Amino acid sequence: MLFSDALRLALRAVTAQRLRSFLTLLGIAVGIAAVILLTSIGEGIHRFVLGEFTQFGTNVITAVPGKTRTGGSPSGLPSSARPLSLEDARSLERLPNVVAVTPNVRGNAEVEGNGRTRRTLVYGVNANLPRIFRSTVQSGQFLPADDEGSARAFVVLGAKLKSELFGSENPLGQRLRIGGLHFRVIGVMAPKGQFLGIDLDDTAFIPTARAQELFNREGVDEINVAAEEGVPSAVVASAIRKRLIDRHGHEDFTIITQEEMLKTLSNILNVLTMAVGALGGISLLVGGVGIVTIMTIAVAERTGEIGLLVALGAPRRTILLLFLGEAVALSALGGFLGLLLGFGLAQAIHFALPALPVHTPLSFVLLAEAVAIAIGLAAGVLPARRAARLDPVEALRTE
């Protein structure tokens, strides 16, 4: 039998029972649409979260006091861990492949200025912070490169903090009181938005030594290091670990690379995307059951036609391929309709809720259509084999 004849017979069989074929197509289409919609939302969230982290750069390495262990002594007992210091931070600046270093001290404090008071997050940093975390000064300047021990009492305001305290007025040169200390405003940061629930614009930046005095700290909360682009973070992290061990005598600190954090986070988000895609896949299984049912009914209804084809010399392989082709055609058409429906719903959600990230990769589209065809092929095997094994004499008797 010619391929064109086989294709015509398969299409005729599909169009002969329009309602039944439509319901079968609908089952596959809903499954594919569910997979496309859920994976689009999952992939969109994946990209959004990674984008939130990478806005601060991908070559940041952080050292924090205390050694993270899987086991060990119970928490709450006195620790012999030595706090990280300003001298530790200065020693890291001389390491190869290190671009910038900033010791970090943070805490909450009341900020008073222009007759207003606001409790906000205060960061103690140095002049390198914008370079490390890709921050931009909107007006004025950032903290100058003073020696930590004699840093001047300057403060740089986040965009929201400036708006809350000064409104549309120019805050540069104004004096503020943070806690019990007085500072002069020398700059305002460009808006940065929120990150993991922290409003980065509702912040004040002061010199690290001043923050230690303000919050009565001996050490620093962490040391942030920016490595050269193109240099593996592990290489720089190893040098930092060695330098701090030499200074402390043992490893009483933890090194965290942003590269490792992003890799772990990406793996978690990939599992999440696969999980929501699997939920949509349940609908595909239902559609596959529908194809099995419809094709089984079709074999029972067309027994006489099958007997006639075999009697006219059609090989059993041809009968098998005819029914498999019909099942694949149903699933492929259903998959195409599902792709249109899923993509349309994803874009509709994106337009209705711009804050909800939605992204549909081309690989997902091709994979979804391939899965639809594979389900049609798998679902049509048993009915097609049953049709091919019919005895022609018994099949003709049903006429």
C-alpha positions as semicolon CSV with decimal commas, in nm:
position;residue;x (nm);y (nm);z (nm)
1;M;0,000;0,000;0,000
2;L;0,126;0,342;-0,094
3;F;0,204;0,591;0,183
4;S;-0,048;0,839;0,038
5;D;-0,321;0,574;0,052
6;A;-0,233;0,485;0,410
7;L;-0,239;0,853;0,509
8;R;-0,574;0,903;0,338
9;L;-0,725;0,603;0,516
10;A;-0,596;0,725;0,854
11;L;-0,733;1,077;0,803
12;R;-1,067;0,936;0,683
13;A;-1,089;0,725;0,996
14;V;-1,022;1,031;1,211
15;T;-1,279;1,252;1,034
16;A;-1,545;0,980;1,015
17;Q;-1,605;1,009;1,390
18;R;-1,556;1,382;1,443
19;L;-1,693;1,409;1,796
20;R;-1,501;1,107;1,919
21;S;-1,181;1,225;1,756
22;F;-1,228;1,575;1,897
23;L;-1,270;1,444;2,250
24;T;-0,955;1,235;2,209
25;L;-0,766;1,538;2,075
26;L;-0,898;1,743;2,366
27;G;-0,760;1,496;2,621
28;I;-0,410;1,518;2,474
29;A;-0,439;1,896;2,421
30;V;-0,533;1,961;2,785
31;G;-0,240;1,746;2,903
32;I;0,011;1,924;2,680
33;A;-0,131;2,265;2,775
34;A;-0,097;2,181;3,144
35;V;0,265;2,072;3,098
36;I;0,354;2,383;2,895
37;L;0,181;2,620;3,138
38;L;0,328;2,471;3,456
39;T;0,680;2,434;3,318
40;S;0,665;2,788;3,176
41;I;0,582;2,925;3,520
42;G;0,849;2,704;3,680
43;E;1,115;2,810;3,431
44;G;1,013;3,174;3,470
45;I;1,051;3,155;3,848
46;H;1,386;2,978;3,795
47;R;1,519;3,264;3,584
48;F;1,375;3,528;3,814
49;V;1,538;3,385;4,127
50;L;1,876;3,336;3,958
51;G;1,851;3,689;3,819
52;E;1,793;3,823;4,170
53;F;2,116;3,659;4,285
54;T;2,329;3,743;3,981
55;Q;2,238;4,114;3,993
56;F;2,515;4,134;4,256
57;G;2,768;3,959;4,035
58;T;2,869;3,596;4,004
59;N;3,225;3,622;4,135
60;V;3,156;3,720;4,498
61;I;3,313;3,512;4,776
62;T;3,207;3,555;5,139
63;A;3,391;3,459;5,457
64;V;3,184;3,437;5,777
65;P;3,297;3,361;6,134
66;G;3,248;3,008;6,270
67;K;3,299;2,671;6,102
68;T;2,990;2,507;5,959
69;R;2,990;2,137;6,051
70;T;2,756;1,846;5,996
71;G;2,822;1,721;6,347
72;G;3,006;1,844;6,654
73;S;2,929;1,998;6,989
74;P;2,574;2,116;7,056
75;S;2,493;2,478;6,984
76;G;2,472;2,720;7,271
77;L;2,804;2,617;7,427
78;P;3,090;2,867;7,443
79;S;3,281;2,882;7,113
80;S;3,652;2,937;7,065
81;A;3,599;3,069;6,710
82;R;3,793;3,387;6,653
83;P;3,583;3,668;6,497
84;L;3,685;3,807;6,161
85;S;3,851;4,146;6,187
86;L;3,935;4,451;5,981
87;E;4,296;4,326;5,970
88;D;4,173;3,997;5,818
89;A;3,998;4,194;5,546
90;R;4,310;4,401;5,474
91;S;4,520;4,084;5,447
92;L;4,286;3,944;5,181
93;E;4,329;4,251;4,961
94;R;4,687;4,142;4,886
95;L;4,587;3,801;4,750
96;P;4,622;3,733;4,376
97;N;4,306;3,754;4,160
98;V;4,126;3,961;4,425
99;V;3,967;4,277;4,284
100;A;3,808;4,429;4,595
101;V;3,734;4,348;4,960
102;T;3,486;4,495;5,205
103;P;3,434;4,398;5,570
104;N;3,063;4,405;5,654
105;V;2,886;4,490;5,981
106;R;2,508;4,523;5,984
107;G;2,232;4,598;6,230
108;N;1,910;4,793;6,282
109;A;1,915;5,144;6,420
110;E;1,703;5,459;6,434
111;V;1,799;5,720;6,179
112;E;1,698;6,078;6,261
113;G;1,718;6,359;6,009
114;N;1,517;6,651;5,876
115;G;1,286;6,628;6,177
116;R;1,193;6,266;6,097
117;T;1,289;5,931;6,250
118;R;1,296;5,591;6,083
119;R;1,429;5,254;6,200
120;T;1,619;5,091;5,918
121;L;1,900;4,854;5,828
122;V;2,248;5,003;5,863
123;Y;2,547;4,851;5,681
124;G;2,905;4,912;5,784
125;V;3,116;4,880;5,467
126;N;3,402;5,048;5,287
127;A;3,451;5,224;4,953
128;N;3,463;4,893;4,761
129;L;3,099;4,793;4,811
130;P;2,964;4,934;4,478
131;R;3,238;4,752;4,289
132;I;3,171;4,419;4,461
133;F;2,790;4,420;4,449
134;R;2,739;4,619;4,128
135;S;2,564;4,907;4,304
136;T;2,526;5,254;4,155
137;V;2,532;5,593;4,323
138;Q;2,245;5,811;4,202
139;S;2,368;6,140;4,344
140;G;2,673;6,252;4,537
141;Q;2,937;5,986;4,599
142;F;2,991;5,666;4,793
143;L;3,205;5,636;5,103
144;P;3,564;5,756;5,043
145;A;3,861;5,520;5,072
146;D;3,953;5,626;5,426
147;D;4,162;5,415;5,658
148;E;3,922;5,200;5,861
149;G;4,065;5,316;6,191
150;S;4,010;5,686;6,116
151;A;3,713;5,675;5,878
152;R;3,511;5,996;5,867
153;A;3,149;5,996;5,984
154;F;2,986;5,988;5,640
155;V;2,665;5,812;5,539
156;V;2,515;5,711;5,204
157;L;2,138;5,665;5,194
158;G;1,932;5,409;5,006
159;A;1,674;5,553;4,766
160;K;1,373;5,473;4,987
161;L;1,537;5,597;5,307
162;K;1,625;5,925;5,136
163;S;1,265;5,963;5,018
164;E;1,123;5,888;5,363
165;L;1,349;6,135;5,543
166;F;1,393;6,414;5,290
167;G;1,120;6,369;5,030
168;S;1,212;6,563;4,717
169;E;1,471;6,777;4,900
170;N;1,842;6,739;4,834
171;P;1,993;6,552;5,133
172;L;2,358;6,601;5,037
173;G;2,548;6,779;5,315
174;Q;2,267;6,728;5,566
175;R;2,344;6,582;5,908
176;L;2,185;6,265;6,047
177;R;2,191;6,092;6,382
178;I;2,217;5,714;6,367
179;G;2,186;5,559;6,710
180;G;2,400;5,786;6,924
181;L;2,640;5,895;6,646
182;H;2,622;6,186;6,403
183;F;2,689;6,151;6,029
184;R;2,692;6,373;5,722
185;V;2,508;6,262;5,407
186;I;2,740;6,247;5,105
187;G;2,544;6,030;4,861
188;V;2,222;5,854;4,762
189;M;2,217;5,507;4,602
190;A;2,018;5,425;4,288
191;P;1,707;5,208;4,349
192;K;1,794;4,838;4,378
193;G;1,465;4,678;4,484
194;Q;1,409;4,389;4,721
195;F;1,616;4,076;4,765
196;L;1,493;3,775;4,967
197;G;1,249;3,997;5,155
198;I;1,510;4,266;5,236
199;D;1,442;4,614;5,098
200;L;1,784;4,714;4,970
201;D;1,666;5,073;4,919
202;D;1,568;5,118;5,285
203;T;1,929;5,111;5,405
204;A;2,209;5,337;5,522
205;F;2,578;5,276;5,450
206;I;2,843;5,395;5,695
207;P;3,215;5,308;5,742
208;T;3,277;4,966;5,897
209;A;3,466;5,098;6,201
210;R;3,182;5,343;6,273
211;A;2,933;5,054;6,253
212;Q;3,143;4,853;6,499
213;E;3,127;5,147;6,739
214;L;2,755;5,194;6,679
215;F;2,662;4,830;6,740
216;N;2,940;4,760;6,994
217;R;3,102;4,485;6,784
218;E;3,460;4,363;6,810
219;G;3,467;4,179;6,481
220;V;3,277;4,195;6,153
221;D;2,976;3,992;6,041
222;E;3,138;3,886;5,713
223;I;3,406;3,975;5,462
224;N;3,297;4,005;5,098
225;V;3,556;3,951;4,826
226;A;3,522;4,012;4,452
227;A;3,740;3,787;4,234
228;E;3,861;3,867;3,885
229;E;3,623;3,775;3,602
230;G;3,717;3,447;3,440
231;V;3,905;3,317;3,744
232;P;3,736;3,014;3,906
233;S;3,589;3,105;4,244
234;A;3,731;2,786;4,393
235;V;4,087;2,906;4,324
236;V;4,035;3,237;4,502
237;A;3,837;3,069;4,783
238;S;4,127;2,830;4,843
239;A;4,371;3,122;4,871
240;I;4,137;3,302;5,113
241;R;4,104;2,987;5,325
242;K;4,482;2,944;5,342
243;R;4,541;3,308;5,437
244;L;4,281;3,307;5,715
245;I;4,409;2,974;5,852
246;D;4,758;3,124;5,866
247;R;4,622;3,420;6,061
248;H;4,384;3,227;6,294
249;G;4,586;2,909;6,340
250;H;4,292;2,685;6,241
251;E;3,982;2,694;6,024
252;D;3,726;2,868;6,246
253;F;3,541;3,034;5,957
254;T;3,329;2,935;5,657
255;I;3,391;3,028;5,293
256;I;3,086;3,063;5,070
257;T;3,125;3,117;4,696
258;Q;2,839;3,262;4,497
259;E;2,915;3,014;4,221
260;E;2,844;2,720;4,451
261;M;2,534;2,886;4,589
262;L;2,395;2,953;4,241
263;K;2,468;2,595;4,135
264;T;2,284;2,454;4,436
265;L;1,995;2,694;4,389
266;S;1,974;2,610;4,019
267;N;1,956;2,237;4,098
268;I;1,673;2,297;4,346
269;L;1,481;2,508;4,096
270;N;1,532;2,246;3,823
271;V;1,376;1,984;4,050
272;L;1,086;2,223;4,115
273;T;1,032;2,275;3,743
274;M;1,039;1,901;3,680
275;A;0,794;1,845;3,965
276;V;0,534;2,089;3,833
277;G;0,587;1,947;3,484
278;A;0,519;1,598;3,620
279;L;0,190;1,722;3,765
280;G;0,088;1,832;3,418
281;G;0,207;1,496;3,286
282;I;-0,075;1,326;3,478
283;S;-0,317;1,488;3,234
284;L;-0,112;1,342;2,948
285;L;-0,153;0,993;3,094
286;V;-0,528;1,046;3,103
287;G;-0,513;1,149;2,737
288;G;-0,315;0,832;2,658
289;V;-0,583;0,618;2,824
290;G;-0,838;0,796;2,607
291;I;-0,646;0,703;2,291
292;V;-0,627;0,338;2,398
293;T;-1,003;0,336;2,457
294;I;-1,089;0,507;2,129
295;M;-0,858;0,288;1,923
296;T;-0,991;-0,030;2,086
297;I;-1,345;0,077;1,998
298;A;-1,231;0,161;1,644
299;V;-1,086;-0,189;1,597
300;A;-1,414;-0,347;1,714
301;E;-1,618;-0,125;1,481
302;R;-1,398;-0,179;1,175
303;T;-1,350;-0,554;1,199
304;G;-1,510;-0,607;0,859
305;E;-1,289;-0,344;0,696
306;I;-0,982;-0,509;0,843
307;G;-1,091;-0,851;0,713
308;L;-1,147;-0,707;0,365
309;L;-0,802;-0,548;0,360
310;V;-0,636;-0,873;0,464
311;A;-0,842;-1,069;0,210
312;L;-0,726;-0,830;-0,064
313;G;-0,364;-0,906;0,025
314;A;-0,275;-0,630;0,268
315;P;0,012;-0,753;0,492
316;R;-0,049;-0,759;0,865
317;R;0,234;-0,509;0,899
318;T;0,030;-0,264;0,689
319;I;-0,274;-0,310;0,914
320;L;-0,053;-0,249;1,217
321;L;0,092;0,068;1,068
322;L;-0,254;0,196;0,968
323;F;-0,387;0,189;1,321
324;L;-0,060;0,316;1,469
325;G;-0,067;0,602;1,220
326;E;-0,421;0,689;1,324
327;A;-0,320;0,696;1,692
328;V;-0,010;0,906;1,621
329;A;-0,212;1,148;1,405
330;L;-0,463;1,197;1,687
331;S;-0,193;1,258;1,947
332;A;0,016;1,484;1,720
333;L;-0,284;1,704;1,638
334;G;-0,381;1,709;2,004
335;G;-0,026;1,801;2,099
336;F;-0,023;2,090;1,851
337;L;-0,353;2,224;1,985
338;G;-0,216;2,183;2,339
339;L;0,095;2,382;2,252
340;L;-0,117;2,668;2,119
341;L;-0,343;2,655;2,424
342;G;-0,058;2,631;2,677
343;F;0,148;2,906;2,517
344;G;-0,158;3,129;2,491
345;L;-0,248;3,076;2,857
346;A;0,112;3,142;2,964
347;Q;0,121;3,473;2,775
348;A;-0,223;3,569;2,909
349;I;-0,103;3,513;3,266
350;H;0,211;3,716;3,194
351;F;0,008;4,009;3,063
352;A;-0,245;3,987;3,349
353;L;0,025;3,950;3,617
354;P;0,347;4,112;3,489
355;A;0,517;4,045;3,825
356;L;0,475;3,669;3,772
357;P;0,762;3,554;3,548
358;V;0,661;3,321;3,265
359;H;0,905;3,177;3,013
360;T;0,850;2,898;2,760
361;P;1,179;2,760;2,623
362;L;1,175;2,615;2,270
363;S;1,317;2,289;2,409
364;F;1,003;2,246;2,622
365;V;0,782;2,299;2,317
366;L;0,966;2,039;2,108
367;L;0,982;1,794;2,397
368;A;0,609;1,830;2,469
369;E;0,516;1,756;2,107
370;A;0,754;1,459;2,098
371;V;0,599;1,325;2,420
372;A;0,249;1,362;2,271
373;I;0,351;1,161;1,964
374;A;0,523;0,899;2,180
375;I;0,209;0,862;2,394
376;G;-0,002;0,816;2,081
377;L;0,242;0,555;1,954
378;A;0,249;0,369;2,285
379;A;-0,127;0,390;2,332
380;G;-0,197;0,264;1,980
381;V;0,029;-0,044;1,994
382;L;-0,213;-0,287;2,164
383;P;-0,522;-0,198;1,955
384;A;-0,312;-0,200;1,636
385;R;-0,165;-0,545;1,718
386;R;-0,514;-0,674;1,789
387;A;-0,631;-0,545;1,451
388;A;-0,333;-0,698;1,269
389;R;-0,393;-1,041;1,429
390;L;-0,759;-1,068;1,330
391;D;-0,845;-1,374;1,124
392;P;-0,971;-1,248;0,782
393;V;-1,245;-1,514;0,755
394;E;-1,381;-1,436;1,103
395;A;-1,349;-1,063;1,034
396;L;-1,547;-1,089;0,707
397;R;-1,818;-1,287;0,886
398;T;-1,902;-0,982;1,095
399;E;-2,025;-0,800;0,783
